Structures are given as structure tokens and as C-alpha cells.
Amino acid sequence: MDSLLSPHRKRNRRPWVRRTHALLGAISALNLLLLITTGLVLQHVSLLHLDEHLISRKILPPRYRPQDGGDGVRADIVIADLHSGRILGTTGALLLDAITLLWLTMLTTGLLMYFARHASKKHRQPLHQRKG
């Protein structure tokens, strides 16, 4: 019966894989955007004079770096901690671990979909049209 299904119908048998892949892609894209942005800013800390600026405690997590005083935390430290996930303490580290697993899932499902699609295309071609 599998061979009787059209290529379009075969592809739609597992729509949850593509939907899951798309959802995980959107979530991990936001994290990647954060990592790229903070990484770029960290490369230019001295140019941007971030060590001279404070980030107000009003916008930081309540228990974040209490040793830095009540006014705020230096911008370069906040950006480095945002980049590494340390801004949220243990929760941040676990969150980054979860996002890393999402990326691994994205990579795996993307490769599986790619190779499955190309393998099925190759098998549909007549033998005289197949490459190497």
C-alpha cells in the first residue's frame, strides 16, 4: 500500500514532524538572535564603553548580583550573563540546556526530513535517469 500512495500523500502522513520542526525552529531562532546580538555586543565592549554604564535594577531579576549594590549592574556584566544564561541563575543554565536540546532535535529532524525526501525522489526516478 505504501507504494500506491502519491508522493504528496506520503509526505503528509507525518505532518506533526514538520509542524514540530517549524515550532522548534521559531523558538530556537529567538535564542539564536539573542546569542548573536549579545555576542556581537561583547566583541565591542570597550568601543561601546559598556563598563561605564549601569543597567537599572528595575529591569533585572530580583536576586541578580546583589553584591553589586542597589543602583544597578555594569552593562558589560549584564550582557555577558545574558549571553551565557547566568542572568537567570540555575534556571538560566537549565533553560540553555533545554534550548540546546531543541537545536539538536531541529538538526536531527531536519536531516531526517532532508534525506527521506531525497531518498524517496531517487527511488521514484527510472533507473536510466538516476545519478551515480
KEKOLVEX-936456 format. One record per residue (C-alpha): residue number from 1; residue in three letters; y, z, x. Coordinates in pm, whole numbers, plus 50000, padded with zeros to 5 digits. Layout:
BEGIN
<r NUM Ala <Y Z X>> ...
This chain:
BEGIN
<r 1 Met <50000 50000 50000>> <r 2 Asp <50232 50071 50291>> <r 3 Ser <50224 49706 50395>> <r 4 Leu <50316 49597 50040>> <r 5 Leu <50648 49781 50042>> <r 6 Ser <50959 49580 50124>> <r 7 Pro <51149 49681 50441>> <r 8 His <51434 49816 50222>> <r 9 Arg <51192 50029 50021>> <r 10 Lys <51017 50159 50334>> <r 11 Arg <51350 50270 50477>> <r 12 Asn <51442 50458 50158>> <r 13 Arg <51121 50663 50146>> <r 14 Arg <51282 50932 50360>> <r 15 Pro <51649 50935 50260>> <r 16 Trp <51671 51307 50340>> <r 17 Val <51630 51224 50711>> <r 18 Arg <51937 51002 50710>> <r 19 Arg <52136 51247 50495>> <r 20 Thr <52039 51537 50719>> <r 21 His <52125 51333 51025>> <r 22 Ala <52467 51245 50879>> <r 23 Leu <52544 51605 50778>> <r 24 Leu <52442 51743 51117>> <r 25 Gly <52647 51469 51280>> <r 26 Ala <52959 51569 51090>> <r 27 Ile <52914 51937 51175>> <r 28 Ser <52846 51875 51541>> <r 29 Ala <53133 51625 51563>> <r 30 Leu <53375 51906 51477>> <r 31 Asn <53228 52121 51753>> <r 32 Leu <53239 51831 51996>> <r 33 Leu <53604 51774 51908>> <r 34 Leu <53675 52141 51983>> <r 35 Leu <53489 52123 52316>> <r 36 Ile <53665 51804 52422>> <r 37 Thr <54009 51935 52327>> <r 38 Thr <53970 52276 52489>> <r 39 Gly <53807 52121 52796>> <r 40 Leu <54098 51881 52839>> <r 41 Val <54349 52163 52800>> <r 42 Leu <54158 52377 53051>> <r 43 Gln <54183 52097 53305>> <r 44 His <54564 52123 53285>> <r 45 Val <54627 52499 53259>> <r 46 Ser <54886 52505 53538>> <r 47 Leu <55060 52188 53418>> <r 48 Leu <55093 52334 53067>> <r 49 His <55185 52682 53204>> <r 50 Leu <54932 52843 52973>> <r 51 Asp <54914 53155 53188>> <r 52 Glu <55278 53222 53091>> <r 53 His <55221 53210 52713>> <r 54 Leu <55069 53468 52482>> <r 55 Ile <54866 53399 52168>> <r 56 Ser <54963 53646 51896>> <r 57 Arg <54705 53898 51782>> <r 58 Lys <54780 53793 51423>> <r 59 Ile <54570 53479 51462>> <r 60 Leu <54296 53622 51686>> <r 61 Pro <53980 53801 51574>> <r 62 Pro <54050 54176 51525>> <r 63 Arg <53829 54308 51808>> <r 64 Tyr <53907 54032 52057>> <r 65 Arg <54002 54162 52405>> <r 66 Pro <54158 54498 52310>> <r 67 Gln <54219 54570 52681>> <r 68 Asp <54495 54306 52685>> <r 69 Gly <54733 54512 52473>> <r 70 Gly <54888 54471 52131>> <r 71 Asp <55126 54180 52191>> <r 72 Gly <54869 53913 52243>> <r 73 Val <54636 53745 52490>> <r 74 Arg <54725 53487 52754>> <r 75 Ala <54677 53136 52620>> <r 76 Asp <54458 53022 52909>> <r 77 Ile <54213 53307 52844>> <r 78 Val <54200 53236 52471>> <r 79 Ile <54132 52865 52529>> <r 80 Ala <53859 52937 52785>> <r 81 Asp <53697 53185 52545>> <r 82 Leu <53729 52938 52256>> <r 83 His <53565 52670 52472>> <r 84 Ser <53273 52897 52563>> <r 85 Gly <53235 53070 52226>> <r 86 Arg <53318 53411 52374>> <r 87 Ile <53614 53441 52137>> <r 88 Leu <53367 53550 51868>> <r 89 Gly <53160 53774 52096>> <r 90 Thr <52783 53771 52041>> <r 91 Thr <52831 53582 51715>> <r 92 Gly <53009 53305 51904>> <r 93 Ala <52727 53275 52156>> <r 94 Leu <52470 53257 51876>> <r 95 Leu <52683 53002 51692>> <r 96 Leu <52700 52783 52003>> <r 97 Asp <52323 52815 52041>> <r 98 Ala <52280 52701 51680>> <r 99 Ile <52513 52406 51733>> <r 100 Thr <52323 52313 52050>> <r 101 Leu <52003 52310 51843>> <r 102 Leu <52183 52089 51588>> <r 103 Trp <52271 51847 51867>> <r 104 Leu <51910 51846 51981>> <r 105 Thr <51799 51777 51623>> <r 106 Met <52057 51499 51594>> <r 107 Leu <51940 51339 51916>> <r 108 Thr <51574 51363 51818>> <r 109 Thr <51617 51232 51463>> <r 110 Gly <51849 50957 51580>> <r 111 Leu <51599 50838 51840>> <r 112 Leu <51312 50860 51591>> <r 113 Met <51504 50653 51335>> <r 114 Tyr <51607 50401 51601>> <r 115 Phe <51259 50350 51742>> <r 116 Ala <51093 50350 51400>> <r 117 Arg <51333 50082 51280>> <r 118 His <51288 49864 51587>> <r 119 Ala <50911 49908 51588>> <r 120 Ser <50890 49802 51224>> <r 121 Lys <51113 49498 51290>> <r 122 Lys <50895 49391 51582>> <r 123 His <50578 49418 51372>> <r 124 Arg <50731 49211 51092>> <r 125 Gln <50802 48916 51322>> <r 126 Pro <50537 48646 51356>> <r 127 Leu <50352 48666 51689>> <r 128 His <50511 48348 51826>> <r 129 Gln <50864 48492 51776>> <r 130 Arg <50804 48832 51944>> <r 131 Lys <50969 48903 52276>> <r 132 Gly <50768 49000 52581>> 
